Amino acid sequence: MIIIINMDDIKKILVINFGGIGDEILFLPTLISLKKEFPDAKITLALEPRSKGIKDLTDIIDEVLLIDVKSKRKYLELLKLIFEAQKGRFDLVVSSGANKFISILLFLTGIKFCYGYNTGRLSEILLTKAVTLDKNQYACDMYHDLITPITGIKTTLPEVKLEPTPKEPNTILIHPGVSRLSVQMGMIKTIPAEKWAKVIDLLLERGKKVILAGGPDDKECIETIRTTLPNKENENFVDYYGKTKSLIDLAKLIASAEKFVCSDSAPLHIGVAVKTKTYVIFGPTDDKKLIPQSPDVIAIKHSDNCSLKPCLWERRQTTCEQLVCLDIKPEKIVEIILL
């Protein structure tokens, strides 16, 4: 049921979404639909400092409010959020997150219209509408459910602000890394760097132009690829590591490639947004929740028949030591890419 809100009453919207840059990209369809429903409203996004680069990818967000919920002073940071929300005189607030504290936090902001996930009886009392949380779907759809009581508009995929970019024929862009934080937390989600080097070598053997890219978190992986790659002097190999200085630079690079190959990390969601044919290495995580059901986004998985897969976030918070699910042969990866 859509709760009718007078469009003229909504001048300022606060949206809260804590997580990495990938989570913010997945949240973009929700923001886009809100902007379509309330075109004259200003949108402020409260997010973690590590994800502030999302503003480079879109003109939907007017302001960002940085709240470091992972710091030792996270409770002071949440008090800051409440204070800034009260001071900002927002008309509507939407928050993701399944913590039972969220409904209390939103109530304390004093904002008239509050929307979040249903975390129990308290959320049903404190929120304008407590929305059922359905984790068994594509994450964009899960986030978008938050605003189904507000609008009938549905934006299905992330969109970024980018000038039309011509494709360079025969190019395959490789972005092998994952965030340093995920590695530090024991979440291994991609194949070893040595296998990435073999994938690149096989693609070069087949006459493809291969571009290698990555950010600061990928330094160790990139250096291993450089030292392992036997054919690095091949004229079709372009080492582009460190040359993308922002998320919009990376988006332009991905948009210019004919195909994009990456790990389960934020760049995959940029690939979806810029509509480049994207191939994603998946191991312990659930591809059905992280990529859309589309012929333009292909999950590359190992047929290991592990009864626990997908396990990461479903059954455990770190990956197992065996990582059989990531024992994907480079030849198989290349075969899928070149189909």
C-alpha positions in Angstrom: 0.0 0.0 0.0 1.3 3.4 -1.0 0.9 6.1 1.7 0.0 9.3 0.0 2.4 12.1 0.7 1.8 15.6 -0.6 4.7 16.3 -3.0 4.8 19.9 -2.0 5.4 18.9 1.7 8.7 17.1 0.9 11.5 19.6 0.4 14.4 17.8 2.2 15.0 14.0 2.3 17.5 12.3 4.5 18.6 8.8 3.4 20.8 6.6 5.6 22.8 3.7 4.2 25.9 2.4 6.0 28.3 0.1 4.1 31.0 0.1 1.5 31.0 1.8 -1.9 29.3 -1.3 -3.5 26.4 -0.9 -1.1 26.0 2.7 -2.0 26.0 1.9 -5.7 23.3 -0.8 -5.1 21.3 1.9 -3.2 21.3 4.3 -6.2 18.1 3.0 -7.7 16.3 3.8 -4.5 17.6 7.4 -4.6 16.8 7.8 -8.3 13.2 6.7 -7.7 12.9 9.1 -4.7 14.1 12.0 -6.9 11.6 11.1 -9.6 8.8 11.1 -7.1 10.0 14.3 -5.4 11.9 16.2 -8.2 12.2 19.4 -6.2 13.4 17.8 -3.0 17.1 17.9 -1.9 18.6 14.6 -0.9 21.2 14.2 1.8 22.8 10.8 2.1 24.3 9.7 5.5 27.0 7.2 4.9 30.4 6.0 6.1 33.5 8.1 5.2 35.0 5.2 3.2 32.1 5.5 0.7 31.9 9.2 0.1 33.2 8.8 -3.4 29.6 7.8 -4.4 28.9 11.4 -4.9 31.2 11.5 -7.9 29.0 9.0 -9.7 25.7 10.7 -9.5 24.0 14.1 -9.4 21.0 12.7 -7.4 22.8 13.3 -4.1 22.9 17.0 -3.0 24.9 16.6 0.2 26.6 13.8 2.1 26.7 13.4 5.9 29.7 11.4 7.0 29.0 9.1 10.0 31.9 6.8 11.0 29.9 3.9 12.5 33.0 1.7 12.4 35.1 3.9 14.6 35.6 3.4 18.4 33.3 6.4 19.0 30.5 5.1 16.9 27.8 6.0 19.5 29.0 9.6 19.5 28.8 9.4 15.7 25.2 8.2 15.9 24.4 11.1 18.3 25.9 13.4 15.7 23.6 11.9 13.1 20.6 12.5 15.3 21.7 16.1 15.9 22.4 16.8 12.3 19.0 15.3 11.3 17.2 17.5 13.8 19.1 20.6 12.7 18.5 19.8 9.0 14.7 20.0 9.4 14.1 17.1 7.0 10.6 16.2 5.9 11.2 12.5 5.2 13.9 9.9 6.2 14.5 6.5 4.7 17.1 4.1 6.3 18.4 0.7 5.4 19.8 -1.6 8.1 18.2 -4.5 10.0 19.4 -3.4 13.5 16.5 -2.9 15.9 18.1 0.3 17.0 17.4 1.9 13.6 13.7 2.6 14.4 14.6 4.3 17.6 17.3 6.4 15.9 14.8 7.5 13.2 12.2 8.4 15.8 14.7 10.5 17.7 15.4 12.6 14.6 11.9 14.1 14.9 11.4 13.7 11.2 7.7 13.5 10.3 7.8 10.6 7.8 10.1 7.7 8.7 10.7 4.5 6.7 12.8 1.5 7.5 12.8 -2.3 7.7 10.4 -4.1 10.1 12.6 -5.3 13.0 9.8 -6.1 15.4 6.9 -4.5 17.2 8.9 -1.4 18.2 9.6 -0.5 14.5 5.9 -0.9 13.7 5.1 1.6 16.4 7.8 4.2 15.8 8.0 4.2 12.0 5.5 5.6 9.5 5.8 2.3 7.7 8.0 -0.7 8.7 8.8 -2.5 5.5 9.3 -6.3 5.3 13.0 -7.1 4.8 13.4 -9.7 2.0 17.1 -10.6 1.7 16.4 -13.3 -0.9 16.5 -11.1 -3.9 18.8 -8.8 -5.8 20.2 -6.2 -3.4 18.9 -3.3 -5.5 15.4 -4.6 -5.2 15.9 -5.3 -1.4 16.8 -1.6 -0.9 14.1 -0.3 -3.2 11.4 -2.1 -1.1 12.0 0.6 1.5 10.2 3.2 -0.6 7.3 1.1 -2.0 5.0 2.7 0.5 6.0 6.1 -0.9 6.1 5.7 -4.6 5.0 3.4 -7.4 8.1 4.3 -9.4 10.6 1.5 -9.8 14.2 2.0 -10.9 15.7 -1.5 -11.4 19.4 -0.9 -11.9 22.1 1.6 -10.8 22.7 4.5 -13.1 25.7 6.9 -13.1 26.2 10.3 -14.6 28.5 9.6 -17.6 28.8 11.1 -21.1 28.3 8.5 -23.9 31.5 6.5 -24.1 32.4 4.6 -27.3 33.5 1.0 -26.9 37.1 0.1 -27.9 36.7 -3.1 -30.0 38.4 -6.3 -28.8 39.2 -4.9 -25.3 38.9 -6.8 -22.1 39.3 -4.8 -18.8 40.5 -6.8 -15.8 39.9 -5.4 -12.3 41.0 -8.3 -10.0 41.0 -6.9 -6.5 38.6 -6.7 -3.6 38.6 -4.2 -0.7 41.4 -4.3 1.8 38.8 -4.2 4.6 37.2 -7.4 3.4 40.6 -9.2 3.2 41.5 -7.9 6.7 38.2 -9.3 8.0 38.9 -12.7 6.6 36.5 -12.5 3.6 38.3 -14.0 0.6 36.1 -13.5 -2.4 38.4 -13.9 -5.4 41.0 -16.1 -7.1 44.7 -15.7 -6.3 46.7 -13.1 -8.2 48.7 -15.9 -9.9 45.5 -17.2 -11.5 44.5 -13.7 -12.6 47.9 -13.5 -14.4 47.2 -16.8 -16.1 43.8 -15.5 -17.3 45.4 -12.4 -18.7 48.1 -14.5 -20.5 45.5 -16.8 -22.0 43.5 -13.8 -23.3 46.6 -12.2 -24.8 47.4 -15.5 -26.5 43.9 -15.3 -28.1 44.6 -11.9 -29.5 42.6 -9.8 -27.0 43.7 -6.4 -25.9 43.8 -6.7 -22.1 43.7 -3.7 -19.8 44.7 -4.2 -16.1 43.2 -1.8 -13.6 43.0 -1.4 -9.8 43.0 1.0 -6.9 45.1 1.4 -3.8 43.6 -1.6 -2.1 44.8 -3.8 -5.0 48.5 -2.9 -4.9 49.7 -6.3 -3.6 47.6 -8.2 -6.1 48.7 -6.0 -9.0 52.4 -6.4 -8.1 52.0 -10.2 -8.0 50.3 -10.2 -11.4 53.1 -8.0 -12.8 55.8 -10.3 -11.6 54.0 -13.5 -12.6 52.7 -12.5 -16.0 55.1 -14.1 -18.6 53.9 -11.9 -21.5 53.9 -8.5 -20.0 55.7 -6.9 -23.0 52.9 -7.9 -25.3 51.8 -4.8 -27.2 48.1 -5.8 -26.4 48.7 -5.6 -22.7 48.0 -2.2 -21.0 49.0 -1.8 -17.4 46.5 0.9 -16.2 47.0 0.4 -12.5 46.9 3.7 -10.5 45.7 5.8 -13.5 42.1 6.0 -12.4 42.0 8.7 -9.7 38.3 8.6 -8.9 35.2 6.4 -9.3 34.1 8.4 -12.3 37.5 7.7 -13.9 37.0 4.0 -13.3 33.4 4.2 -14.7 34.7 5.8 -17.9 37.3 3.1 -18.3 34.8 0.3 -17.7 32.3 1.9 -20.1 35.0 2.0 -22.8 35.8 -1.7 -22.6 34.0 -4.3 -24.8 34.0 -6.7 -21.8 34.8 -6.3 -18.1 36.1 -9.1 -15.8 36.2 -8.5 -12.0 35.8 -9.9 -8.6 32.7 -9.7 -6.3 33.5 -6.1 -5.3 32.3 -2.5 -6.0 33.6 -2.2 -9.6 31.1 -5.0 -10.7 28.2 -2.7 -9.8 29.8 0.1 -11.8 29.9 -2.4 -14.7 26.2 -3.0 -14.3 25.5 0.8 -14.2 27.5 1.6 -17.4 26.0 -1.4 -19.2 29.3 -3.1 -20.2 29.2 -6.9 -20.5 30.5 -7.9 -17.1 31.9 -11.2 -15.9 32.2 -11.7 -12.1 34.2 -14.3 -10.2 32.0 -15.7 -7.4 33.0 -18.1 -4.6 31.5 -17.9 -1.1 28.9 -15.2 -1.8 25.5 -15.4 -3.5 25.5 -14.1 -7.1 21.7 -14.0 -7.1 21.7 -11.3 -4.5 24.6 -9.3 -6.0 24.0 -9.2 -9.7 20.8 -8.7 -11.7 19.3 -11.5 -13.7 20.7 -10.3 -17.1 22.5 -11.8 -20.0 24.9 -8.9 -19.8 26.1 -9.9 -16.3 27.7 -13.3 -16.0 28.6 -15.1 -12.8 31.7 -17.3 -13.1 31.5 -20.1 -10.5 33.2 -23.3 -9.7 31.1 -26.5 -9.9 32.3 -27.8 -6.5 29.0 -29.0 -5.2 29.7 -27.5 -1.7 26.5 -28.0 0.3 27.2 -24.8 2.3 27.7 -22.5 -0.7 26.9 -19.6 -0.6 28.2 -19.4 2.9 29.6 -15.9 3.4 27.1 -13.8 5.3 24.5 -16.6 5.0 26.1 -19.0 7.5 29.4 -17.4 8.5 31.1 -14.0 8.7 34.5 -15.2 7.3 35.4 -17.6 4.6 36.7 -21.1 5.3 40.3 -22.1 4.9 39.8 -24.6 2.0 38.1 -22.1 -0.4 37.2 -24.9 -2.8 34.6 -22.7 -4.2 37.3 -20.4 -5.7 39.3 -23.3 -7.3 38.3 -22.1 -10.8 40.7 -23.0 -13.5 41.9 -20.0 -15.6 41.1 -21.9 -18.8 37.5 -22.2 -17.7 37.3 -18.5 -16.9 38.7 -17.6 -20.3 36.3 -20.1 -22.0 33.3 -18.4 -20.4 34.6 -14.9 -21.3 35.1 -15.7 -24.9 31.8 -17.5 -25.5 
